[in-house]
Amino acid sequence: MAQSGQKINVRCPHCGHEQSEPRIAKSTYCRACSEYFTIDQALRAAKAALPPTRVVIPEAEQLTRGTSTVPLDAPTLREPDEVPKPGSAAPSTTLSHLRLKFGQYFRGPNSLVVRCFECGGEHEVAAAAQSATCRHCGAYVDLQNYKINGSFSRDIKTCGSLLVLARADLASSKVICGSATLYGKVRANLYCSGDVAVRYDGKIFGEIEGRNLHVEKGANVEFVRPLKFSSADIEGIMAGQILSDGHVIIRRTGHLTGAVTAKAFTVEQGGLFEGELTISPHESIESALQFPHSMADAAKQPELPGLDTERVAPERG
């Protein structure tokens, strides 16, 4: 297995194809047969393929079988696979070749589609994978879930989920994730490709963008910067500005103070809204939101200045 710089060459244990992967990658997909494998699997397969070391065994430790001498630990030999006779059925096609040809039909509950941070390209990975390599540009893609339970100031860029616990203080300049649940203090620009759930009592600084915002019952939160979401569901107490190209709903236990720009707006009986409401066409809202078209666009968003806190390693879950 060759190594150079920040990458190593690994061989697919399914088809034998050799490809280059980042040193920190833990798993990947074969670019030839599209089969998923871990780097450990590739290392074990490469080690098993090495020729065996010849060991000279004393005659006293050999077992005589007929007229020949065979070492006690000699490997068992077998005849090569028989060649199919004319007219007989050919060997069945391997799963690798079927997956390569009919890959779209193999997707199930054990797989998911992720988007590359660098080029925005989408590809399928195993649901249990912790990392992957983009098939389009070869970039490393983190798939781990992060759980913050203390002060944390390093940037996060993952397609996995983010959990900020009640006693945590997330002060990163930029966080990119698949989905987020916020129970603690957040002073970071947060860009999510999925949903964001909030149950926090206090102020949240930084930009937050995502697919759906859910302010849970029991929350009493103030968002300092405008929020950009496709939809919002307010069950708790919230103050701030919402820009949405979809539906904003205030539930019967919800209380929203601020400004809302959305395509549709609903206040259930018992809910309360105080502020400015603008119902706009879909096109005008989209121009105001300027949602990132890919995770690569989100990664290039400006950083939040003035945050320099102590570093505490995260607990990942």
Secondary structure, DSSP 8 states (H G I E B T S, - for coil): --EETTEEEEE-TTT--EEEEETT--EEE-TTT--EEEHHHHHHHHHHTS--------GGGEEEETTEEEETT------------TTS------HHHHHHHSGGGS--TTEEEEE-TTT--EEEEETT-SEEE-TTT--EEE---EEE-SEE-S-EE-SSEEEE-TT-EE--SEEEESEEEE-SEEBSEEEESSEEEE--EEEEBS-EEEEEEEE-TT-EEEESS-EEEEEEEE-SEEEEEEEESSEEEE-TT-EEEEEEEESEEEE-TT-EEEEEEEE--HHHHHHHH---SSHHHHHTS---SS--------B--
